[in-house]
């Protein structure tokens, strides 16, 4: 049985106890990496105004609840992509400071430019989608957005999360819907690509990107 996701083994946090981190392991563009989305739902949670901004219900703060975490993980993947572009420390910007609303003023003060929050939202989402498109071109398939089988089939035997497995499928459905990606092919929809001002050039001879 495989012990990795997209070639990378999970770190020390057992995803059966933390659904948002489980989904982040499964969808990360570089395999089972906790830093790619670095979701904070199960670690201190999000405030009510932040949940509203993200479009998720407050119950995402409940550690073992899966509803809302597909959309939330997608949001944080984009936020972390933006933060990486700004060379922002994950640990400094783990909660409210990660939001574009907190970063746009700093960026504009340093660069003298006039970015808006909406533009920074799009920066992060473009990066995530470009990584996705690259991986699809290299042979990635939707079924690769998964976890080692033991996390999906073998319940934890003891502790505060006893009896839990990862509820991956409903979270993936919510995640793909939030992203505007086709669940069958994994590709971003044409509408989402237009929203992101991304154009795919197809090779008419080979049929590849």
Rosetta silent file (secondary structure, phi, psi, omega in degrees, C-alpha in Angstrom):
SEQUENCE: XXXXXXXXXXXXXXXXXXXXXXXXXXXXXXXXXXXXXXXXXXXXXXXXXXXXXXXXXXXXXXXXXXXXXXXXXXXXXXXXXXXXXXXXXXXXXXXXXXXXXXXXXXXXXXXXXXXXXXXXXXXXXXXXXXXXXXXXXXXXXXXXXXXXXXXXXXXXXXXXXXXXXXXXXXXXXXXXXXXXXXXXXXXXXXXXXXXXXXXXXXXXXXXXX
SCORE:     score description
SCORE:     0.000 S_00000001
   1 L     0.000  143.341  179.767    0.000    0.000    0.000 S_00000001
   2 L   -70.551  144.371  178.442    1.170    3.518   -0.781 S_00000001
   3 L  -115.676   18.253 -174.684    2.298    5.656    2.127 S_00000001
   4 E  -135.745  172.802  170.484    2.451    8.947    0.210 S_00000001
   5 E  -129.303  119.728 -177.095    0.412   11.487   -1.708 S_00000001
   6 L    54.478   32.816  175.163    1.842   12.585   -5.077 S_00000001
   7 L    90.938   -3.763  179.974    5.186   11.104   -4.038 S_00000001
   8 E  -118.499  127.964  179.526    5.522   12.877   -0.689 S_00000001
   9 E   -76.355  148.784 -179.505    4.849   11.156    2.626 S_00000001
  10 L   -65.366  154.335  173.799    2.745   13.017    5.234 S_00000001
  11 L   -76.946 -160.457 -169.475    4.449   14.776    8.161 S_00000001
  12 L   -75.286  -17.754 -177.066    3.850   13.922   11.805 S_00000001
  13 L   -79.825  119.263 -178.956    0.271   15.175   12.209 S_00000001
  14 L   -71.607  118.485 -175.140   -2.200   12.318   11.720 S_00000001
  15 H   -69.455  -13.191  176.920   -4.859   13.645    9.300 S_00000001
  16 H   -66.558  -20.564  179.729   -7.584   11.447   10.781 S_00000001
  17 H   -94.701  -10.884 -173.579   -7.677   13.892   13.682 S_00000001
  18 L  -141.747   89.482 -174.511   -7.663   17.062   11.544 S_00000001
  19 H   -56.712  -39.978 -178.925   -9.898   17.025    8.431 S_00000001
  20 H   -64.516  -40.533  177.489   -8.685   20.366    7.030 S_00000001
  21 H   -68.303  -34.943  177.171   -5.073   19.252    7.212 S_00000001
  22 H   -59.553  -47.516  179.613   -6.076   15.929    5.648 S_00000001
  23 H   -64.562  -39.438  177.134   -7.600   17.718    2.685 S_00000001
  24 H   -61.214  -39.058  174.686   -4.564   19.977    2.434 S_00000001
  25 H   -59.476  -43.915 -173.410   -2.318   16.905    2.256 S_00000001
  26 H   -71.435  -35.614 -173.243   -4.476   15.453   -0.532 S_00000001
  27 H   -97.052  -13.348 -178.262   -4.770   18.576   -2.700 S_00000001
  28 L   -52.405  139.000 -178.735   -1.320   20.085   -2.259 S_00000001
  29 L   -69.939  -15.340 -178.644    0.482   20.557   -5.559 S_00000001
  30 L  -118.802   26.091  177.963    3.659   19.028   -4.097 S_00000001
  31 L    94.335 -165.795 -170.380    2.246   16.053   -2.235 S_00000001
  32 L   -73.039   70.068 -176.854    1.275   15.559    1.402 S_00000001
  33 L  -107.707  126.137 -179.092    2.667   18.886    2.613 S_00000001
  34 L   -77.912  -16.908 -176.388    1.120   20.629    5.636 S_00000001
  35 L   -84.498  -16.873 -174.803    2.693   23.980    4.720 S_00000001
  36 L   -65.489  -49.991  176.069    0.995   24.397    1.342 S_00000001
  37 L   -96.572  -37.850  179.973   -2.435   25.290    2.750 S_00000001
  38 L    44.758   54.765 -179.826   -1.460   25.519    6.428 S_00000001
  39 L   -68.385  145.311 -174.464   -5.124   25.729    7.405 S_00000001
  40 L  -114.347   12.710 -176.804   -5.775   27.003   10.912 S_00000001
  41 L   -57.695  -45.861 -175.624   -9.324   25.775   11.525 S_00000001
  42 L   -87.598    1.604 -177.123   -8.298   23.106   14.005 S_00000001
  43 L  -128.036   73.186  179.701   -5.559   25.217   15.609 S_00000001
  44 L    98.720  -21.416  172.467   -7.156   28.275   17.146 S_00000001
  45 L    74.870 -174.786  177.807   -9.817   28.663   14.488 S_00000001
  46 L  -120.258  152.388  179.443  -11.047   31.656   12.538 S_00000001
  47 L   -80.516  165.136 -175.765  -13.079   34.612   13.755 S_00000001
  48 H   -59.990  -42.453 -179.617  -16.660   35.263   12.648 S_00000001
  49 H   -68.017  -32.122  177.393  -15.711   38.101   10.287 S_00000001
  50 H   -69.912  -41.816  178.016  -12.970   35.951    8.776 S_00000001
  51 H   -60.969  -41.442  177.743  -15.358   33.053    8.222 S_00000001
  52 H   -63.158  -42.130  177.970  -17.762   35.428    6.475 S_00000001
  53 H   -60.242  -38.769 -177.721  -14.919   36.732    4.299 S_00000001
  54 H   -81.664  -15.991 -178.051  -13.986   33.173    3.348 S_00000001
  55 L    77.274   32.437 -178.868  -17.575   32.124    2.697 S_00000001
  56 L  -123.251  154.025  177.189  -17.521   29.300    5.230 S_00000001
  57 L   -74.991  156.448 -179.553  -19.754   28.509    8.227 S_00000001
  58 H   -62.870  -20.724 -178.993  -18.406   29.036   11.731 S_00000001
  59 H   -67.824   -4.313  173.459  -18.551   25.302   12.357 S_00000001
  60 H   -61.441  -21.926  178.527  -15.256   24.999   10.440 S_00000001
  61 H   -72.267  -16.185  178.369  -13.698   25.709   13.845 S_00000001
  62 L   -75.937  121.049 -167.727  -15.030   22.384   15.110 S_00000001
  63 L   -55.239  -44.295 -173.075  -12.066   20.074   14.810 S_00000001
  64 L   -95.210    1.853  177.618  -13.797   16.942   13.550 S_00000001
  65 L   -81.543  139.904  179.820  -16.393   18.662   11.344 S_00000001
  66 L  -101.308  -22.117 -174.209  -15.752   18.514    7.594 S_00000001
  67 L   -64.556  132.688 -179.205  -18.362   20.972    6.269 S_00000001
  68 L    90.661  -14.445 -173.974  -16.862   24.210    5.023 S_00000001
  69 H   -81.613  -20.481  172.945  -13.323   22.889    5.029 S_00000001
  70 H   -65.050  -49.082  177.632  -13.188   22.267    1.286 S_00000001
  71 H   -66.790  -39.042 -179.292  -13.829   25.935    0.601 S_00000001
  72 H   -65.363  -41.436  178.152  -11.637   26.956    3.522 S_00000001
  73 H   -64.404  -40.913  176.852   -8.647   24.921    2.370 S_00000001
  74 H   -59.617  -43.651  179.305   -8.961   26.404   -1.129 S_00000001
  75 H   -59.976  -48.395 -176.198   -8.979   29.892    0.406 S_00000001
  76 H   -71.394  -30.119  173.062   -5.885   29.242    2.505 S_00000001
  77 H   -59.082  -43.317  179.670   -3.996   27.642   -0.387 S_00000001
  78 H   -67.650  -42.308  179.188   -4.458   30.889   -2.296 S_00000001
  79 H   -61.648  -41.771 -179.577   -3.547   33.014    0.726 S_00000001
  80 H   -69.414  -34.033  175.833   -0.366   30.991    1.287 S_00000001
  81 H   -62.569  -43.308  176.394    0.562   31.314   -2.400 S_00000001
  82 H   -61.603  -46.893 -179.711    0.267   35.074   -2.057 S_00000001
  83 H   -59.671  -40.131  177.378    2.288   35.016    1.158 S_00000001
  84 H   -63.150  -38.310  178.701    5.048   32.977   -0.481 S_00000001
  85 H   -64.667  -31.167  179.360    5.178   35.531   -3.307 S_00000001
  86 L   -90.050    0.427 -177.284    5.623   38.277   -0.700 S_00000001
  87 L    56.495   45.557  179.781    8.201   36.157    1.165 S_00000001
  88 L   -93.346  135.103 -179.572    6.042   36.353    4.275 S_00000001
  89 L   -64.917  131.762  179.182    6.816   34.030    7.177 S_00000001
  90 L   -58.286  -40.129 -171.728    4.156   31.339    7.654 S_00000001
  91 L   -78.921  -30.942  174.879    4.291   31.586   11.410 S_00000001
  92 L   -70.483  -42.039 -175.842    4.029   35.368   11.589 S_00000001
  93 L  -105.246   47.039 -176.368    1.131   35.394    9.106 S_00000001
  94 L   -82.626  -29.731 -177.033   -0.641   32.248   10.249 S_00000001
  95 L  -116.983 -113.933 -173.153   -3.984   33.836   11.157 S_00000001
  96 H   -62.819  -33.450 -178.424   -5.364   37.324   10.499 S_00000001
  97 H   -67.593  -13.120  177.763   -2.059   38.688    9.138 S_00000001
  98 H   -77.132  -20.646 -175.122   -2.287   36.166    6.298 S_00000001
  99 L   -71.143  140.780  179.379   -5.377   37.853    4.864 S_00000001
 100 H   -54.281  -31.121  178.004   -4.806   40.194    1.898 S_00000001
 101 H   -57.602  -31.419 -179.124   -6.590   42.962    3.811 S_00000001
 102 H   -87.114  -20.086 -174.242   -3.659   43.005    6.237 S_00000001
 103 H   -99.699  -21.947 -172.735   -0.953   42.733    3.583 S_00000001
 104 H   -64.212  -39.140  179.789   -2.098   45.151    0.890 S_00000001
 105 H   -65.007  -41.516  178.338   -1.077   48.270    2.823 S_00000001
 106 H   -62.642  -46.386 -178.982    2.393   46.902    3.558 S_00000001
 107 H   -61.407  -45.780 -178.356    2.894   45.908   -0.084 S_00000001
 108 H   -67.974  -35.983  178.385    1.759   49.265   -1.423 S_00000001
 109 H   -65.658  -37.793 -177.955    3.881   51.186    1.085 S_00000001
 110 H   -75.546  -40.998 -172.447    6.993   49.250    0.095 S_00000001
 111 H   -94.607  -20.118 -174.769    6.440   49.248   -3.679 S_00000001
 112 L    76.327   10.731  179.940    4.625   52.544   -4.186 S_00000001
 113 L   -92.919 -177.430 -175.396    2.011   50.654   -6.199 S_00000001
 114 L  -129.071   51.312  178.557   -1.729   50.614   -5.728 S_00000001
 115 L   -63.293  149.378  172.269   -2.822   47.003   -5.354 S_00000001
 116 L  -107.369  164.779  177.004   -6.328   46.293   -4.125 S_00000001
 117 H   -59.363  -42.393  179.639   -7.436   43.412   -1.928 S_00000001
 118 H   -60.115  -40.036  179.082   -9.289   41.895   -4.891 S_00000001
 119 H   -65.128  -38.622  178.374   -6.126   41.976   -6.993 S_00000001
 120 H   -69.124  -36.300  173.368   -4.167   40.200   -4.272 S_00000001
 121 H   -55.138  -45.361 -177.136   -6.915   37.574   -4.016 S_00000001
 122 H   -68.687  -33.554  177.708   -6.467   36.911   -7.728 S_00000001
 123 H   -58.054  -50.830 -179.463   -2.669   36.715   -7.419 S_00000001
 124 H   -63.099  -41.410 -178.321   -2.919   33.815   -4.988 S_00000001
 125 H   -69.847  -35.872  176.632   -5.628   32.038   -6.957 S_00000001
 126 H   -61.338  -43.904 -179.332   -3.721   32.390  -10.235 S_00000001
 127 H   -60.556  -47.309 -179.986   -0.663   30.773   -8.689 S_00000001
 128 H   -59.730  -42.963 -179.352   -2.674   27.834   -7.364 S_00000001
 129 H   -69.984  -36.682  177.222   -4.355   27.308  -10.724 S_00000001
 130 H   -66.272  -38.598  175.077   -1.109   27.576  -12.668 S_00000001
 131 H   -62.016  -40.959  179.618    0.455   24.947  -10.410 S_00000001
 132 H   -62.684  -47.590 -178.820   -2.584   22.761  -11.030 S_00000001
 133 H   -60.893  -41.792  177.877   -2.409   23.195  -14.793 S_00000001
 134 H   -60.607  -46.354 -179.533    1.291   22.356  -14.792 S_00000001
 135 H   -63.687  -38.639  177.357    0.681   19.174  -12.786 S_00000001
 136 H   -63.662  -41.118  177.859   -2.158   18.132  -15.080 S_00000001
 137 H   -61.200  -32.260 -179.607    0.083   18.629  -18.085 S_00000001
 138 L   -85.413    2.712  174.591    2.632   16.349  -16.408 S_00000001
 139 L   112.103    0.108  177.091    0.040   13.590  -15.952 S_00000001
 140 L   -60.885  144.045  176.901   -1.696   14.381  -12.657 S_00000001
 141 L  -127.450  158.423  178.910   -5.269   13.090  -12.398 S_00000001
 142 H   -54.315  -33.119 -179.691   -8.079   13.890   -9.937 S_00000001
 143 H   -68.203  -11.190  174.862   -7.599   10.490   -8.335 S_00000001
 144 H   -79.272  -11.883  174.607   -4.132   11.632   -7.280 S_00000001
 145 L   -81.616   73.725 -173.905   -5.786   14.071   -4.862 S_00000001
 146 L  -147.648 -174.710 -177.892   -5.880   11.413   -2.194 S_00000001
 147 L  -130.928  163.391  172.152   -4.200   10.019    0.900 S_00000001
 148 L   -52.679  142.237 -171.966   -2.640    6.728    1.922 S_00000001
 149 H   -56.902  -32.330 -176.039   -5.392    4.123    2.272 S_00000001
 150 H   -62.464  -31.591  179.812   -4.901    3.635    6.015 S_00000001
 151 H   -72.385  -23.314 -177.569   -6.114    7.197    6.684 S_00000001
 152 H   -94.554  -21.381 -171.533   -9.287    6.533    4.707 S_00000001
 153 H  -123.179  -24.783 -175.563  -10.062    3.007    5.945 S_00000001
 154 L  -104.329  108.377 -179.959   -8.358    2.347    9.297 S_00000001
 155 L   -64.865  149.348  171.956   -9.949    4.195   12.248 S_00000001
 156 L   -61.262  142.129 -172.653   -7.734    5.578   14.984 S_00000001
 157 L   -89.753  -20.805 -179.121   -7.613    3.121   17.838 S_00000001
 158 L  -157.641 -179.291  178.774   -7.451    5.491   20.809 S_00000001
 159 L    87.970 -174.956 -175.833   -7.207    9.094   21.912 S_00000001
 160 L   -67.410  -16.451  179.655   -9.514   12.062   21.422 S_00000001
 161 L  -112.942   25.116 -179.369  -10.116   11.114   17.781 S_00000001
 162 L   -53.272  135.130  177.528  -10.744    7.422   18.391 S_00000001
 163 L    85.958   -0.844 -174.729  -12.744    5.766   15.616 S_00000001
 164 L   -90.569  140.830  164.243  -12.083    8.510   13.061 S_00000001
 165 L  -122.136  171.333 -178.497  -11.074    8.148    9.415 S_00000001
 166 L   -80.805  123.240  176.308  -10.669   11.002    6.946 S_00000001
 167 L   -82.000   66.354 -167.492  -14.000   12.045    5.286 S_00000001
 168 H   -69.785  -43.959 -172.188  -12.095   12.884    2.116 S_00000001
 169 H   -60.070  -49.522  178.897  -14.710   12.564   -0.640 S_00000001
 170 H   -63.641  -32.612  176.941  -17.245   15.142    0.612 S_00000001
 171 H   -68.899  -39.350  177.446  -14.425   17.586    1.318 S_00000001
 172 H   -63.867  -40.034  177.858  -13.009   17.064   -2.170 S_00000001
 173 H   -59.199  -45.905  179.468  -16.435   17.695   -3.707 S_00000001
 174 H   -66.311  -39.913 -179.957  -16.691   20.976   -1.839 S_00000001
 175 H   -63.222  -49.749  179.836  -13.096   21.883   -2.680 S_00000001
 176 H   -61.291  -40.437  178.650  -13.478   21.254   -6.413 S_00000001
 177 H   -62.625  -44.329  179.595  -16.716   23.217   -6.461 S_00000001
 178 H   -63.207  -35.010 -177.774  -15.086   26.165   -4.693 S_00000001
 179 H   -79.361  -22.423 -172.483  -12.182   26.065   -7.130 S_00000001
 180 L    75.175   32.408  178.352  -14.306   25.774  -10.257 S_00000001
 181 E  -102.989  144.641  178.657  -12.443   22.613  -11.275 S_00000001
 182 L   -72.220  125.842 -176.553  -14.025   19.737  -13.151 S_00000001
 183 L   -68.211  -25.748 -178.639  -14.356   16.762  -10.799 S_00000001
 184 L   -82.887  -39.175 -176.246  -13.858   14.296  -13.637 S_00000001
 185 L  -105.325  -22.664 -177.363  -10.815   15.808  -15.347 S_00000001
 186 L    87.426   -4.495 -174.723   -9.374   18.060  -12.657 S_00000001
 187 L   -82.961  144.467  171.129   -9.145   21.012  -15.052 S_00000001
 188 E   -62.534  143.899  178.760  -10.187   24.563  -14.175 S_00000001
 189 L   -69.618  158.137  177.492  -13.344   25.600  -16.012 S_00000001
 190 H   -60.985  -37.185  179.609  -13.127   28.064  -18.889 S_00000001
 191 H   -63.419  -42.553 -179.949  -15.179   30.517  -16.836 S_00000001
 192 H   -67.376  -38.282  178.047  -12.730   30.348  -13.927 S_00000001
 193 H   -64.258  -38.193  176.682   -9.765   30.797  -16.245 S_00000001
 194 H   -64.635  -41.664  178.631  -11.404   33.879  -17.746 S_00000001
 195 H   -59.602  -33.193 -178.080  -12.010   35.269  -14.265 S_00000001
 196 L   -91.331    0.483 -179.066   -8.308   34.797  -13.550 S_00000001
 197 L    58.439   41.455  177.095   -7.276   36.257  -16.904 S_00000001
 198 L  -111.483  132.311  179.176   -5.460   33.031  -17.789 S_00000001
 199 L  -120.843  128.213  178.311   -5.378   31.775  -21.377 S_00000001
 200 L   -94.436  128.484  176.422   -4.295   28.253  -22.301 S_00000001
 201 L   -99.087  119.073 -178.721   -2.451   27.821  -25.585 S_00000001
 202 L   -96.747  140.047  172.759   -3.048   24.402  -27.099 S_00000001
 203 L   -82.254  112.503 -173.528   -0.693   22.668  -29.507 S_00000001
 204 L   -69.454  -21.771 -179.878   -3.005   21.696  -32.381 S_00000001
 205 L   -80.993  -45.949 -174.229   -0.647   18.940  -33.578 S_00000001
 206 L   -97.346  -19.484 -178.093   -0.037   17.162  -30.296 S_00000001
 207 L    78.041   11.973 -179.557   -3.113   18.258  -28.360 S_00000001
 208 L  -102.640  167.551  175.605   -0.948   19.262  -25.407 S_00000001
 209 L   -78.743    0.000    0.000   -0.562   22.555  -23.630 S_00000001
